[in-house]
Amino acid sequence: MVISLHRIAGIVSGTLHGNGEYGINSIHSLECATEDSLAFFRDRKKKPLLEKTRAGAVLLAPAHQHWFSGNKIVVSDPCLAHAQISGLFKKYPPSQRPGVDHSSMVSAGAWIGGSVCIGPYSTVADGAKLGSRVILRNGVHVGEDVKIGDDTVIEDRVVIYPGCTIGARCCISAGVVIGASGFGYAPHQGKWQKIEQLGSVVIGDDVDIGANTTIDRGTLGNTRIGNGVKLDNQIQIAHNVMVGDDTIIAGCVGVAGSAVIGRRCRLGGRVGVLGHLEIADDVTVLSNSLVTRTIKSPGEYASAIGVQPAGRWRKNAAIVRRLDKLVDKVRELGKQKQ
């Protein structure tokens, strides 16, 4: 597909400088772009790449527009503009025609909305309800009494356990498991007695869930994911967790049972959140941090130690191991001065 710069500028509400009829068929980075590509620039450190790029046109901010003499579209936020037009150039997965593939099994007791697409080897169980224009790719399993809102896309081999609810316009990537049993056991005489997880999972509208992420069902109440939440790949959301609207969570984050995460939060990669804690609205937790206490105020939080030469790290680790003795000595000296 070839799209004119005039059309692109209209979509991103940008100011076009150059040939509006110039055709673009792809989006690439500055270093990989060709004459048929659109690139975007936002990092001043990459100015040398901007000067050398072969891109047919560039999205960039007003402060940087004089750095590029070719075709350009000036916008206040190049990153947002890139996001707004990226869907125009999406090639995979291919679109599906409405209908049910002959290899799939749809229960007579399921309710299927208009223009639904159900791909090969998928199953839709009794009592399930699929809204209009829902797309199930290959090998999707929709359990009993599951509800899926309009225009939601569910990619290959997703498993949705019975009783779960998924809102409208969601995008659920391959391998996601929603509503599996939460990790609950009671100790008894040196063994573990399983606690049946009797709740469910409720997911709001406009939620994106990355590949191989798991969201467990609640023990008694429901695990809840708010509207507009964006989850990366390989995230573990445990039973009874609450995630507030428009929160974004990066890959490999683990959230333990009954934790409550507020609205508009941002959790970096490999963050761990202990169970039964609360995180306020508008909190950012940096990558590799461990949240061990409730966070009551908005702001940026971190706990990880950055990489350093191994010899220095060993010395620091040795000091940490003796830290309790050093603290006791300081307290003792303080008492002597009094």
C-alpha positions, 0 to 999 in steps of 0.5 A: 500500500502506498500512502501520500504524505498529504494523507499522512499529515492529515491523520497526524494533524501535522504540518507538511513541508515538501511534496504532498503527493510523495508516496510512502509504503513503509515505516522504518528507523532512520538508519534502515529507511529507504526512499519509499519509507517514513521515519520519525525523529525525537532523540537529539542524540540521533542527529547524525542518523537524521543527517544521513538517513535515506528516508523519503520523509521524516516525522519530527518536532518543531524544534528539530525541523531545521535539521532535515531539508527533505520531505517532512511532517512537523508534529508536536509529538513524533512518537504519538504520530508514529503510533497513529499511522503505524496501523496503516502499514500493518501486514500481519496477521492477515484479515479474516472473513466473517464465518466459522472455519469448518475445523472449529467447534462452536456449541449450539448454546453459544451466542455469536454476534454479527460478522464474527470470525472464528479461525481453524481448530478453535472451540467456543463452549456452551453459554459463551457470548461473542460480541459483534466483529470478534475475531478468534485466530487459530486454536483459541479456546473460549470456555463456558459462559465467557463474555467477549465484547465487540471488536476484540481480537484474540490471537492464536492458542489463547485459553479463556477459562469458564466465566471470564469477561473480556471487554470491547476492542481488546487485543489478546496476543498468542499464548495468553491464559485468562482465568486459570486457577490462582495459586492458593494452598493451605498448609496441613500436617506438612502437606498442602491442601488446595484452595479452590479458586471460585472467582473469575477474571473481569477485563475492561475495554481497550485492553492489550495483553502481550504474548504468554501473559497469565491472569489468574481467577480470583479466590472468592471475588474477581481479578480485575483489569481496568479499561485501557490497561496495556500488558506486555509479554510474559506477565503474571497477574495473580488471583484477586489483583486489581489493576486500575484504568490506563496502567501500563506494565512491561514484560516479566512483571510479577504481581502477587495475590490481592495487590491493588495497582492504581490508575495510570501507573507504569511498571518497568520490566521485571518489577515484582509487587508483593501481595496485599499491597496497594500502589497509588494512582500515577506511580512509576516503578523503575525496572527490576524494582521490588515493591515490598510496601504500600505506595501511597503517593504518586511519583517515581520509585526504584529499588534496583542496584545498577550493574557495576564491576564485579570486584566493586560489587563483592566489596559492597556486598561484604559491607551490606552483610556487616551492616547490622553490626555497623548500625549497632556500633553507631547506636552504641557510640551515640549512647556513649556521647549522651 
